[in-house]
């Protein structure tokens, strides 16, 4: 009997206890693994949520970049438009600058300015030293019309020094005045004044005092700037006298001008 109990305990009870202990341990391990799996699932869900947030942020950033790109394109178009406007304004300014260089037309005075062709003997005999002093003090801004008037006044007075003070050095050195020059013995009137850079052209009419004729001969008083001052160019002025005074020698300018004046007067009578 005692042996049976021993065998029963040894071969039945102990294995059953062992199996029960193993089953309990396995069940505990299964529960432990189940808790770990649930924890992993929770972490996976959290990670998935964070990934979704990152993807959403990336989409928002992409949309903002597209908007910035579109805005950049619009800004570039506006800049191109402004550049085109600036180029157009620059062309207009250049055009205005070019047109500003065209000859300035100085309107003629309401009344023609007659040149006094008669001066007293005292004025004619003024010393050249006094005249040179007056020339030195003459302002650089003297108008072409004032210089032309002084030139013809001196021509009428046969005052060669005063004449040369109103002419260019080259043409004044070659100038000779005769007592019977018709062009220097008459009434001089001025018309339209045209100024272009360093050259001025004044329409001039001369009417001789001698004889009974009252006809006028048209010519031009031509001035150029020399050392910043307006000076009469005698060569060009006498070349404008009707009758072709261009080919004549300036040393004999009085005779040539008189012949041209006579021819011009004859043409106007016709």
ABEGO torsion letter per residue (X at the ends): XAAAAAAAAAAAAAAAAAAAAAAAAAAAAAAAAAAAAAAAAAAAAAAAAAAAAAAAAAAAAAAAAAAAAAAAAAAAAAAAAAAAAAAAAAAAAAAAAAAAABBBBBBBBABBBBBBABBBAAAAABBAAAAAAAAAABBAABBAAAAAAAAAAAAAAGBAAAAAAABBAAAAAABBBBAABAAABBBBBBBBBBBBEABBBBBBBBBBABEABABBBBBBBBBBBBGGBBBBBAAAAAAABBGGAAABBAAAAAAAAAAAAAAAAAAAAX
